[in-house]
Amino acid sequence: MQDAMGHELPWIYFVSLVIFGSFFVLNLVLGVLSGEFSKEREKAKARGDFQKLREKQQLEEDLRGYMEWITQAEDMEGDEDEHEKHRLTTEELMGKRKPRLKWLRHASHSTDTH
C-alpha cells in the first residue's frame, strides 16, 4: 500500500481501522454478553416466581388437609359419647391377652424341656 499510495495516507487508514474495528468488535461482544445475561436473569426470575407459586400452592394444600383433619376429629369427638359404651379399656384388653400369653409361655416351656 505504501508503494502505491505513498508514505502519508496508509498509516491513517490502518490506524483508524485498528482503533475503530476494535471498538466495533468490543461493542459487538459486549452486546451479545449483555443479551445472554438478561436472558438468564429473566429465566432466574421466572424460576423464582414459579417456586414461590409452588410453595404457596403447597401451603394451601397442606392447610386444606389440616382443616379436613380437624373437622373429622371434631366429628369423631361428637360421636365419641355414642361409641364410649363399645370401647374396651386397657385393663380389659390386657385381661383378654393374658390367656394367650400364658398359653404361649406354656408352649415355649414345653419346647425348652424337650
KOLDRENGU-721056 format. One line per 8 residues: their letters; for each residue x, z, y of C-alpha. Coordinates in nm, 3 decimals, padded with zeros to 5 digits, m for minus. Layout:
BEGIN
A) X,Z,Y  ...
end
This chain:
BEGIN
MQDAMGHE) 00.000,00.000,00.000  00.291,00.074,00.237  00.438,m00.270,00.167  00.108,m00.443,00.252  m00.010,m00.237,00.548  00.295,m00.068,00.690  00.402,00.294,00.718  00.146,00.432,00.968
LPWIYFVS) m00.203,00.377,00.816  m00.180,00.451,00.438  m00.095,00.821,00.473  m00.403,00.878,00.692  m00.625,00.721,00.426  m00.476,00.912,00.131  m00.454,01.249,00.304  m00.816,01.222,00.420
LVIFGSFF) m00.918,01.106,00.068  m00.750,01.406,m00.096  m00.890,01.659,00.152  m01.245,01.524,00.171  m01.253,01.437,m00.200  m01.153,01.790,m00.299  m01.424,01.934,m00.070  m01.678,01.697,m00.222
VLNLVLGV) m01.583,01.789,m00.580  m01.572,02.159,m00.493  m01.922,02.140,m00.341  m02.045,01.950,m00.644  m01.910,02.215,m00.885  m02.049,02.500,m00.675  m02.389,02.332,m00.661  m02.404,02.296,m01.039
LSGEFSKE) m02.294,02.657,m01.091  m02.546,02.782,m00.838  m02.824,02.593,m01.014  m02.728,02.735,m01.352  m02.713,03.090,m01.219  m03.054,03.054,m01.057  m03.198,02.930,m01.388  m03.050,03.228,m01.570
REKAKARG) m03.187,03.466,m01.305  m03.535,03.316,m01.349  m03.509,03.348,m01.728  m03.398,03.711,m01.698  m03.684,03.785,m01.459  m03.931,03.621,m01.696  m03.793,03.824,m01.988  m03.822,04.143,m01.782
DFQKLREK) m04.181,04.061,m01.685  m04.267,03.984,m02.047  m04.104,04.308,m02.164  m04.300,04.510,m01.905  m04.624,04.339,m02.009  m04.550,04.403,m02.377  m04.474,04.771,m02.309  m04.798,04.803,m02.113
QQLEEDLR) m04.996,04.644,m02.396  m04.827,04.871,m02.649  m04.907,05.177,m02.438  m05.272,05.072,m02.406  m05.291,05.008,m02.780  m05.139,05.349,m02.857  m05.377,05.516,m02.612  m05.674,05.339,m02.768
GYMEWITQ) m05.564,05.453,m03.116  m05.516,05.808,m02.992  m05.862,05.811,m02.834  m06.017,05.684,m03.160  m05.832,05.956,m03.349  m05.956,06.223,m03.106  m06.317,06.104,m03.128  m06.301,06.102,m03.509
AEDMEGDE) m06.160,06.455,m03.505  m06.440,06.568,m03.273  m06.698,06.406,m03.501  m06.545,06.578,m03.802  m06.539,06.910,m03.618  m06.912,06.878,m03.558  m06.970,06.809,m03.928  m06.742,07.094,m04.033
DEHEKHRL) m07.024,07.351,m04.042  m07.217,07.138,m04.291  m06.915,07.095,m04.517  m06.798,07.457,m04.490  m07.003,07.567,m04.790  m06.849,07.290,m05.005  m06.487,07.375,m04.926  m06.275,07.581,m05.160
TTEELMGK) m06.047,07.850,m05.028  m05.678,07.858,m05.106  m05.726,08.152,m05.340  m05.992,07.964,m05.534  m05.763,07.664,m05.568  m05.474,07.882,m05.682  m05.708,08.057,m05.924  m05.805,07.725,m06.077
RKPRLKWL) m05.443,07.620,m06.116  m05.318,07.934,m06.286  m05.456,07.848,m06.629  m05.290,07.509,m06.615  m04.959,07.663,m06.516  m04.989,07.926,m06.790  m05.054,07.650,m07.041  m04.752,07.461,m06.909
RHASHSTD) m04.535,07.772,m06.933  m04.650,07.837,m07.289  m04.576,07.477,m07.380  m04.229,07.490,m07.228  m04.153,07.822,m07.405  m04.266,07.678,m07.733  m04.033,07.378,m07.693  m03.742,07.602,m07.588
TH) m03.767,07.814,m07.902  m03.762,07.518,m08.140
end
